[in-house]
């Protein structure tokens, strides 16, 4: 599977009636914000616009003459070393650090949005998804007259890279079970499981910030990266100590942020997954490998409309506040 049309061909065709189906969602109005790029240190502005049904999540580089469009798709990812990065490698065009914004959209079930951006990376804001969810909360959500589709996982798929693993298997709803293991005593071994159809994203995941070690930040800055990184937009550790004066937002903020990243990365499938993801020390690269493996196997999934019955007994997802 190499393009968006291929995934569309996997959709199970059914007669649509608004009754019984969960509807696609977009924003009620346009809204924007400005912030600093984590790696460039430059001021960046993004604007989120409402979009019609089946538009998907699409980025537009407004600073370039031809204003190229980049669907937020796993098969459009060109780099996963420090973040999830969309773009056109042949033309040297990229849009980096999309995962926090993608997680905010996934967590509030936004299916369709056009994102204008005037630089090559999404602003880092406070290092979490909460500021983006605040934007969504400000303008509100509009339901569209079309069913929401999910990628129903039909059989287990697993990938491994350098001792890091990720597996997806059939399940009701969408769940991520994530485990991390670091030598630093400030992190150590942490594990958490989150089911995303019960509204826990805002309360338990959205505010978890990105993190890194001081020696890594210094090395990246020497390489011309992380110029916008600071204690205002990341949790920074020096050995076993957290350097941020205010401390952590959650005792296990580190694994929560890894779940946030995974949620955003996996939303580049083009639709929400219906299945359980189990990850061990996974990162952007392994998350992308998992989608590649799943969506390359036509017997491993099908794309189906999401029924209200599937959400019965589950609370409505909430909107975030910063």
C-alpha positions in Angstrom: 0.0 0.0 0.0 1.7 3.2 -1.2 -0.9 5.9 -1.3 -4.1 7.3 0.1 -6.2 5.8 -2.7 -5.1 2.3 -1.7 -6.4 2.8 1.9 -9.6 4.2 0.6 -10.2 1.0 -1.5 -10.1 -1.0 1.7 -13.2 0.7 3.1 -16.2 -1.6 3.6 -19.0 -0.1 1.6 -22.3 0.2 3.5 -25.5 2.2 3.1 -25.1 5.4 5.2 -27.8 6.7 7.5 -26.9 9.2 10.2 -28.7 7.0 12.7 -26.4 4.4 14.2 -23.1 5.8 13.0 -20.5 8.1 14.7 -20.0 11.1 12.5 -16.8 12.7 11.2 -15.8 15.9 12.9 -14.0 19.2 12.0 -13.7 22.6 13.7 -16.5 25.1 13.8 -14.1 28.0 12.8 -10.5 28.8 12.0 -8.1 29.5 14.8 -4.3 30.0 15.0 -1.4 30.4 17.4 2.3 31.2 17.3 5.2 29.6 19.1 8.8 28.6 18.8 10.2 25.8 16.8 12.0 23.2 19.0 14.9 22.8 16.6 15.0 26.0 14.6 14.2 28.4 17.5 12.3 30.5 15.0 8.8 32.0 15.6 6.2 29.9 13.8 2.6 30.5 13.2 0.0 27.8 12.5 -3.7 28.2 11.7 -6.2 25.3 11.9 -9.1 25.6 9.4 -12.4 23.6 9.2 -12.4 21.0 6.3 -15.1 18.9 4.7 -15.8 15.2 5.2 -13.1 12.8 3.9 -10.6 15.7 3.6 -8.4 14.3 6.3 -5.7 16.1 8.2 -3.6 18.1 5.7 -0.7 20.5 6.3 0.0 23.4 3.9 3.3 25.3 3.8 2.1 28.8 3.3 5.7 30.3 3.3 6.5 28.6 0.0 5.5 30.0 -3.3 3.4 27.0 -4.4 2.0 26.3 -0.9 2.4 22.5 -1.2 0.0 20.2 0.6 1.1 17.3 2.8 -1.5 14.9 4.1 -0.6 13.7 7.6 0.0 10.1 6.4 2.4 7.4 7.5 3.5 7.0 3.9 4.4 10.7 3.7 6.8 10.5 6.6 10.4 11.2 5.5 12.2 11.3 8.9 11.7 9.9 12.4 15.0 10.5 14.0 14.0 13.3 16.4 10.3 13.6 15.6 7.8 12.6 13.0 8.5 14.6 9.9 6.3 14.9 6.8 7.6 16.3 3.5 9.1 15.9 0.1 12.7 14.7 0.5 13.5 15.3 -3.2 12.6 18.9 -2.9 14.0 19.4 0.6 10.7 20.3 2.0 9.6 19.1 5.5 7.2 19.7 8.3 8.6 18.3 11.6 7.3 17.7 15.1 3.8 17.0 14.0 3.1 14.3 16.7 1.9 16.6 19.5 -0.7 18.3 17.3 -1.7 15.0 15.8 -2.3 13.6 19.3 -4.5 16.6 20.1 -6.6 15.9 17.0 -6.7 12.2 17.7 -7.7 12.8 21.3 -10.6 14.9 20.4 -11.7 12.8 17.4 -11.0 15.5 14.8 -11.0 13.8 11.4 -10.8 16.8 9.0 -8.7 19.9 9.2 -6.4 22.0 7.0 -3.3 23.3 8.9 -1.5 26.3 7.5 2.1 26.6 8.7 4.7 29.1 7.8 7.9 27.1 8.6 9.3 23.6 8.5 8.2 22.4 12.0 5.1 22.7 14.2 5.8 25.0 17.2 6.6 23.1 20.3 4.4 25.3 22.6 4.8 23.8 26.1 6.0 20.4 24.9 2.6 18.8 25.3 -0.7 18.6 23.4 -2.6 20.8 25.8 -2.2 24.1 24.0 -3.5 22.6 20.8 -6.4 21.1 22.6 -7.1 24.5 24.0 -7.4 25.9 20.5 -9.9 23.2 19.6 -11.9 24.0 22.8 -12.0 27.7 21.9 -13.7 27.2 18.5 -15.6 24.0 19.2 -16.2 20.9 17.1 -18.7 20.4 14.3 -20.1 17.1 13.2 -20.3 16.4 9.5 -22.9 14.4 7.5 -20.6 11.4 6.9 -19.7 8.4 9.0 -16.3 8.2 10.8 -14.2 5.3 9.7 -11.8 3.3 11.8 -9.1 0.8 10.8 -10.2 -2.5 12.4 -7.3 -4.7 13.1 -8.0 -8.3 12.1 -4.8 -10.1 13.2 -1.7 -9.4 15.3 1.1 -7.5 13.6 4.5 -6.9 15.4 7.7 -5.0 14.5 11.1 -4.8 16.2 14.0 -2.5 15.8 17.1 -2.4 18.0 15.4 -4.0 20.9 12.3 -1.8 20.7 9.0 -3.4 19.8 5.5 -2.5 18.9 2.5 -4.8 18.3 -1.1 -4.3 17.3 -3.8 -6.8 17.7 -7.6 -7.0 17.5 -9.6 -5.3 20.3 -12.7 -3.3 20.9 -11.9 0.4 20.8 -8.4 1.7 20.8 -5.8 1.1 23.5 -2.1 1.7 24.0 -0.1 -0.2 26.5 3.4 1.3 26.7 6.5 0.4 28.7 9.7 2.4 29.0 13.0 1.6 30.8 15.7 4.2 31.4 18.9 4.0 33.5 18.1 7.4 35.0 16.4 6.9 38.4 14.1 9.8 37.6 12.5 7.7 35.0 13.5 4.0 35.6 10.8 1.5 34.4 7.3 2.9 33.8 4.3 1.3 32.2 0.8 2.6 31.5 -2.2 1.4 29.6 -4.8 3.9 28.2 -8.0 3.2 26.4 -8.8 6.2 24.3 -12.5 5.9 23.8 -13.3 6.7 27.4 -12.2 10.4 27.6 -9.0 9.9 29.5 -6.8 11.7 27.0 -7.5 15.2 28.3 -7.2 14.3 32.0 -4.3 11.9 31.9 -2.2 12.3 28.7 -2.6 15.7 27.0 -0.5 17.7 29.5 2.5 15.3 29.5 5.6 17.1 28.1 8.4 16.0 25.9 11.6 15.2 27.8 15.4 14.8 27.2 18.7 14.7 28.9 20.9 17.7 29.3 23.9 16.1 27.6 21.7 15.2 24.6 20.4 18.8 24.4 23.9 20.1 24.5 25.0 17.7 21.7 22.0 18.6 19.6 22.7 22.3 19.9 26.2 21.7 18.8 24.7 20.2 15.7 22.5 23.2 15.2 19.4 21.5 16.6 17.2 22.1 19.7 17.7 25.8 19.4 14.2 26.5 20.7 14.4 23.9 23.5 14.1 25.1 27.1 12.8 24.3 30.5 9.6 26.1 29.3 8.8 23.4 26.7 10.4 20.2 27.9 11.3 18.2 30.9 15.1 18.2 31.1 17.0 15.7 33.2 20.6 15.8 34.4 21.5 12.3 35.4 18.9 11.3 38.0 17.6 14.8 38.6 14.7 16.7 37.0 16.0 20.3 36.3 12.6 21.9 35.9 12.0 24.0 39.0 8.2 23.2 39.0 8.9 19.4 38.8 6.7 17.0 37.0 3.0 17.3 36.0 2.5 13.6 36.7 4.7 11.2 38.7 5.0 9.1 35.5 4.9 12.0 33.0 7.6 10.3 30.9 5.6 7.2 29.9 2.5 9.4 29.5 4.3 11.5 27.0 5.5 8.4 25.1 1.9 7.4 24.9 1.0 10.9 23.6 3.7 10.6 20.9 2.5 7.1 19.9 -1.1 8.4 19.7 -0.1 11.2 17.4 2.2 9.0 15.3 -0.4 6.3 14.9 -3.0 8.8 13.8 -1.1 9.1 10.6 -2.7 5.9 9.5 -5.4 8.1 8.1 -8.1 6.9 10.5 -8.2 5.9 14.1 -7.1 2.3 14.8 -9.5 -0.1 16.3 -7.2 -2.5 18.2 -4.7 -2.7 21.0 -1.1 -1.5 20.6 1.5 -2.8 23.0 4.9 -1.0 22.9 8.2 -1.5 24.6 10.7 1.4 24.3 9.1 2.3 21.0 9.6 5.7 19.4 8.7 7.5 16.2 10.5 5.1 13.9 9.0 2.0 15.4 5.6 3.5 15.5 5.9 4.3 11.8 7.2 0.8 11.0 4.1 -0.7 12.8 1.8 1.2 10.5 3.8 0.3 7.4 3.6 -3.4 8.4 -0.1 -3.3 9.3 -1.3 -1.4 6.2 0.9 -3.5 3.8 -1.0 -6.6 4.8 -4.5 -6.5 3.3 -5.6 -9.4 5.4 -4.6 -7.6 8.7 -7.2 -4.9 8.6 -10.3 -3.5 7.1 -11.7 0.1 7.1 -15.2 0.2 8.5 -17.7 2.9 9.6 -17.7 3.4 13.4 -21.1 2.6 14.9 -22.6 4.2 17.9 -23.1 0.7 19.3 -19.3 0.4 19.5 -19.2 3.4 21.8 -22.2 2.3 24.0 -21.3 2.6 27.6 -18.3 4.8 26.9 -18.3 8.5 27.9 -18.0 11.2 25.3 -14.4 12.4 24.7 -13.8 15.7 26.5 -12.1 18.8 25.2 -8.9 20.0 26.8 -8.1 23.2 28.5 -4.5 24.5 28.8 
